[in-house]
Amino acid sequence: MQVIETFVCQLYGKPSHTSVDKVRYDKVKQCFKDKKASSSNFPDLPKPENNRWRLNSSGGLEIKWFSKDFIPKELQDILPDTLGTDDALEKELQDDDFSSHEESISDTDDEL
């Protein structure tokens, strides 16, 4: 087995090494070593505030979902006024009868 490792080390260009793991480690280390690159050569990153993010009161970032109206003004007049309000949504949820749906789920579970 040692002969094979020595041969592989020679393939990697390190004839003085006898451990393939050591040669691979050295290769990876060489590829990712600190190149002392100047940060002035890096491209400027765009500000998150200009790219669908906003700063919250604690200084963290939040997603900015919409920057314009969700619905075009031409369509707003044909929708009911209660659409999208929290009270209307809560009333709709209270009015829905979910008990029949829950019973059908429990019946299906019993069959399994």
C-alpha positions in Angstrom: 0.0 0.0 0.0 2.9 2.4 0.8 4.2 2.0 -2.8 0.9 3.1 -4.2 0.8 6.2 -1.9 4.3 7.1 -2.9 3.4 6.8 -6.6 0.3 9.0 -6.1 2.4 11.6 -4.3 4.7 11.6 -7.3 1.7 12.1 -9.6 0.8 15.2 -7.4 4.3 16.5 -8.0 5.6 15.9 -4.5 8.1 13.0 -4.8 9.5 13.6 -1.3 6.2 13.0 0.4 4.8 9.5 1.3 1.3 10.4 2.6 -1.4 11.2 0.0 -3.4 12.9 2.7 -0.5 15.3 3.5 0.0 16.1 -0.2 -3.8 16.8 -0.7 -3.8 19.0 2.4 -0.8 20.9 1.1 -2.5 21.4 -2.3 -5.8 22.7 -0.7 -3.8 24.9 1.6 -1.9 26.3 -1.3 -5.0 27.1 -3.3 -6.7 28.9 -0.4 -3.8 30.6 1.3 -4.0 34.3 2.1 -3.1 36.1 -1.0 -2.8 39.5 0.7 -5.1 41.0 -1.9 -6.1 44.6 -1.5 -9.8 45.1 -0.8 -9.7 48.0 -3.3 -9.6 45.4 -6.1 -12.9 43.9 -5.0 -16.1 45.2 -6.7 -18.3 47.5 -4.8 -21.3 45.7 -3.3 -24.7 47.3 -3.6 -26.4 48.6 -0.5 -29.1 46.2 0.8 -31.5 49.1 1.3 -31.6 49.6 -2.5 -32.2 46.0 -3.3 -35.5 45.0 -1.7 -34.3 45.2 1.9 -34.8 47.8 4.6 -33.3 48.4 8.1 -35.7 47.8 11.0 -35.6 49.7 14.3 -33.0 47.3 15.8 -30.6 47.7 12.9 -31.4 44.4 11.3 -32.5 43.8 7.7 -36.1 43.0 6.7 -37.5 42.1 3.3 -39.2 45.0 1.5 -41.9 43.1 -0.2 -43.4 45.9 -2.3 -42.2 49.3 -3.4 -45.3 50.2 -5.4 -48.9 49.4 -5.0 -49.7 45.7 -4.8 -52.7 46.2 -7.1 -52.8 48.7 -10.0 -55.1 51.7 -9.2 -57.2 50.8 -12.3 -58.2 47.5 -10.6 -58.7 48.8 -7.0 -62.1 50.2 -7.8 -63.6 46.9 -8.9 -62.5 45.0 -5.7 -64.6 45.0 -2.6 -63.5 47.5 0.1 -63.2 44.9 2.7 -60.8 42.7 0.8 -57.5 42.5 2.5 -58.5 44.0 5.9 -57.7 42.0 9.0 -61.3 42.2 10.3 -62.7 40.8 7.0 -60.2 38.0 7.0 -60.9 37.0 10.6 -64.6 37.1 10.0 -64.2 34.9 6.9 -62.1 32.4 8.9 -64.8 32.3 11.7 -67.5 31.8 9.1 -65.8 28.8 7.4 -66.8 25.4 8.7 -63.7 23.4 9.1 -65.2 20.7 11.3 -66.4 18.6 8.3 -62.8 18.7 6.9 -61.3 17.7 10.2 -63.7 14.7 10.4 -62.8 13.5 6.9 -59.1 13.7 7.9 -59.7 11.6 11.0 -61.7 9.1 9.1 -58.8 8.7 6.6 -56.4 8.2 9.5 -58.5 5.5 11.0 -58.4 3.5 7.7 -54.6 3.5 7.7 
